Every structure is written in structure tokens, then in C-alpha cells.
Amino acid sequence: MGVNAQMKFQEKVEVTTKRVACDGGVLGHPKVYLEMGNMSEVTCPYCSCRYVFVEPDSVSKEI
């Protein structure tokens, strides 16, 4: 079974802060802290996971 079949890659993660930490999930990589600054998104240089800033009020609530 290939690496892609073993993990579900989430290419876009909605976050409510402009500073996020990424550790690569299942396969892992060194934990990095990513800052968005004036931008509304940032991409992890290790795993290419994209973090997108959303206003806290616009996050859908799960019940």
C-alpha cells in the first residue's frame, strides 16, 4: 500500500488564528510554526498543507 493510500491528506484547513503549528499529521515532520502576517493563508513547507484564516463567526459549528 502506497503512502498516499495510508493517509488522508487534508490540503486545506480552516483556522481562526493567524499563527498555526504543523507537525505533518500521520507521517509527521518537525513541528513548525507558521505565521500568516497580512495574508489570509499559509502553506507548510514540509507537507504542503494549506491553512486558511476564517473569521471565528464564519466557522461552521458541528453538533
N, C-alpha and C positions, 0 to 999 in steps of 0.2 A: 504494500500500500504506500503510495507516494506521500510526501509531506503535505501537499495541498489537500489530499483526501483525509488526513488525520486531524486537521484543524479547520475550524470555520473562521475564515478571515473576515473581519469586520472592517471594511475600508473607510467607513465614516462613523464617527462617534460624536454625538451632540453633547456638549458640556456647557455648564453655566459659569465657569471661571475662565479667565484668560491665561492661567498657568496650569498646566497639566503634567502628570507624570506618566511615562510609558515604560513598561518592562517587557514588552513583546508577547505577553499572554502565555499560551501553552508552551511554545518552543523557547521563549524567553530571549532576552538580550540584556545588556547592562541597563539599569534603570536610568532614564534621562528625564530631566525636567524641561519642558518646552514652554516658551513664552510667546504669546501672540502679539504683544505690543499693540500697535494701532490696527492690525489686521483682524479679520474675523475667523481665521483658521490657521492651523499649523500642521505640518506633516512630519512624522517621526523619521529621522534619517536612517534608522536601522530597519524598521519593518514597513514603512510607508503608510502606516495607519494615519488617517486624516482626522483631526479633531476640529470640530466646527462649533464656534460660540453661538449660543442661542440665549435670548433673554430668559431669565428664570420663569416669567409668567407664560412663556410660549412653549415650555416643555410639557409634553403630554403626560398626564397622570395615569399610572397603571393601577387598576383596582384588583 
